[in-house]
Amino acid sequence: MQEFETEIIHYTQDIWKSILDLDVKKSEDAFCQLGGESILAGCVQITGSWEGAVALDCPVELAKKVASIMFQLKEDETTTDLVEDALGELTNMTGGNIKSLLPEPCYLSLPAVTMTQHGLRVPGSELVSTVTFKCWGYNFRVSVLKKVEKS
């Protein structure tokens, strides 16, 4: 089992249920976008005794639906900024929960959100754990990456 897999599943399901009233399920499908669709990637960096990042890769269409729920707007009323804010907040909450499992002191950065074709990659880090989820027929994933020690 991957390190943090159980926690990623628990925190992601809990956050999406409590904030958005959405049930998300762990998916055995690999995370991949059909037809090269753009995805939004949210990331928070963790520094201190443990260094790495928590990333949330999400199809743009799912991110728009999430933003409309979070900000109580119709989907066509959500702006790019609101969609990015919603994904950033979900990433921040997930990262904060993962940070609580790490040795102190650890610090969480502000979330950053970017558009990508393949999901977030953090140079100088290795994948510790990744879990793919399904919501409304869309796959999204949450990953924990750890900074690689330079020798």
C-alpha positions as CSV (number, residue, x, y, z in Angstrom):
1,M,0.0,0.0,0.0
2,Q,1.2,3.5,-0.8
3,E,2.1,5.8,2.0
4,F,-0.8,8.1,2.9
5,E,-3.3,6.3,0.6
6,T,-5.8,5.6,3.4
7,E,-5.6,9.1,4.6
8,I,-5.9,10.6,1.1
9,I,-9.1,8.6,0.6
10,H,-10.6,9.5,4.0
11,Y,-9.7,13.2,3.8
12,T,-10.8,13.7,0.1
13,Q,-14.1,11.9,0.7
14,D,-14.7,13.9,3.9
15,I,-13.8,17.3,2.4
16,W,-15.9,16.8,-0.8
17,K,-18.9,15.6,1.3
18,S,-18.8,18.3,4.0
19,I,-18.0,21.2,1.7
20,L,-19.8,20.3,-1.5
21,D,-22.2,17.6,-0.4
22,L,-20.7,15.3,-3.1
23,D,-19.9,11.6,-2.7
24,V,-16.6,10.8,-4.4
25,K,-15.4,7.2,-4.8
26,K,-11.9,5.8,-5.1
27,S,-11.5,4.6,-8.7
28,E,-9.3,1.8,-9.9
29,D,-9.0,3.5,-13.2
30,A,-5.7,5.3,-14.0
31,F,-6.0,9.0,-14.1
32,C,-5.8,10.1,-17.7
33,Q,-7.5,12.7,-19.8
34,L,-9.4,11.7,-22.9
35,G,-8.4,13.5,-26.1
36,G,-5.8,15.7,-24.4
37,E,-8.4,17.8,-22.5
38,S,-7.0,20.5,-20.3
39,I,-7.0,19.9,-16.6
40,L,-6.5,22.2,-13.6
41,A,-3.8,21.3,-11.2
42,G,-3.9,22.7,-7.6
43,C,-0.8,22.4,-5.4
44,V,0.4,23.3,-1.9
45,Q,4.0,23.0,-0.9
46,I,5.0,21.6,2.5
47,T,8.3,22.7,4.0
48,G,10.0,22.1,7.3
49,S,10.9,18.7,8.8
50,W,9.2,17.0,5.8
51,E,9.4,18.6,2.4
52,G,7.1,17.9,-0.5
53,A,3.7,18.8,-2.0
54,V,0.1,17.8,-2.2
55,A,-1.5,18.1,-5.7
56,L,-5.1,17.8,-6.9
57,D,-5.5,17.3,-10.7
58,C,-9.0,17.9,-11.9
59,P,-10.7,18.1,-15.3
60,V,-11.8,21.7,-16.0
61,E,-15.5,20.7,-16.4
62,L,-15.6,19.1,-13.0
63,A,-13.8,22.1,-11.5
64,K,-16.5,24.3,-12.9
65,K,-19.2,22.2,-11.4
66,V,-17.4,22.2,-8.0
67,A,-17.0,26.0,-8.2
68,S,-20.7,26.5,-8.9
69,I,-21.6,24.5,-5.8
70,M,-19.0,26.1,-3.6
71,F,-20.1,29.6,-4.6
72,Q,-23.8,28.8,-5.0
73,L,-23.8,30.0,-8.7
74,K,-25.1,28.6,-11.9
75,E,-22.3,26.8,-13.8
76,D,-22.3,29.4,-16.6
77,E,-21.9,32.2,-13.9
78,T,-18.6,30.9,-12.6
79,T,-15.5,32.8,-13.7
80,T,-12.1,31.4,-14.3
81,D,-10.9,33.0,-11.0
82,L,-13.7,31.4,-9.0
83,V,-13.0,28.0,-10.6
84,E,-9.3,28.4,-9.6
85,D,-10.2,29.6,-6.1
86,A,-12.5,26.6,-5.6
87,L,-9.8,24.1,-6.7
88,G,-7.2,26.0,-4.7
89,E,-9.3,25.7,-1.5
90,L,-9.9,22.0,-1.9
91,T,-6.2,21.5,-2.5
92,N,-5.4,23.6,0.6
93,M,-7.8,21.7,2.8
94,T,-6.4,18.4,1.6
95,G,-2.8,19.5,2.0
96,G,-3.6,20.8,5.5
97,N,-4.9,17.5,6.6
98,I,-1.9,15.6,5.1
99,K,0.4,18.1,6.9
100,S,-1.1,17.2,10.2
101,L,0.3,13.7,9.8
102,L,3.9,14.9,9.3
103,P,6.6,15.6,11.9
104,E,6.7,19.1,13.2
105,P,7.5,21.7,12.4
106,C,6.0,21.8,8.9
107,Y,4.5,24.7,7.0
108,L,1.9,24.8,4.3
109,S,2.2,27.3,1.4
110,L,-0.7,29.1,-0.2
111,P,-2.3,27.0,-3.0
112,A,-1.3,27.6,-6.6
113,V,-3.5,26.5,-9.5
114,T,-2.4,26.1,-13.1
115,M,-3.7,24.6,-16.4
116,T,-1.9,21.5,-17.6
117,Q,-2.4,18.7,-20.1
118,H,-1.0,15.8,-18.0
119,G,-1.3,16.8,-14.3
120,L,1.1,18.5,-12.0
121,R,4.8,17.6,-12.0
122,V,7.1,19.0,-9.3
123,P,10.7,19.0,-10.3
124,G,13.0,17.5,-7.7
125,S,10.3,15.3,-6.1
126,E,9.1,11.8,-6.3
127,L,5.6,10.4,-6.1
128,V,4.8,9.0,-2.6
129,S,1.1,8.2,-3.2
130,T,-1.6,9.0,-5.7
131,V,-5.3,8.1,-5.6
132,T,-7.8,8.5,-8.4
133,F,-11.4,9.4,-7.6
134,K,-14.6,9.5,-9.6
135,C,-17.3,12.2,-9.3
136,W,-20.1,12.8,-11.8
137,G,-18.3,10.5,-14.3
138,Y,-15.1,12.5,-14.2
139,N,-11.8,11.2,-12.8
140,F,-9.6,13.4,-10.6
141,R,-6.6,12.5,-8.5
142,V,-4.9,13.6,-5.3
143,S,-1.1,13.0,-5.1
144,V,1.5,13.4,-2.4
145,L,5.0,14.1,-3.6
146,K,8.2,14.2,-1.5
147,K,11.3,16.3,-2.2
148,V,14.2,14.1,-3.3
149,E,17.2,14.3,-1.0
150,K,20.3,15.4,-2.9
151,S,23.3,13.4,-2.2
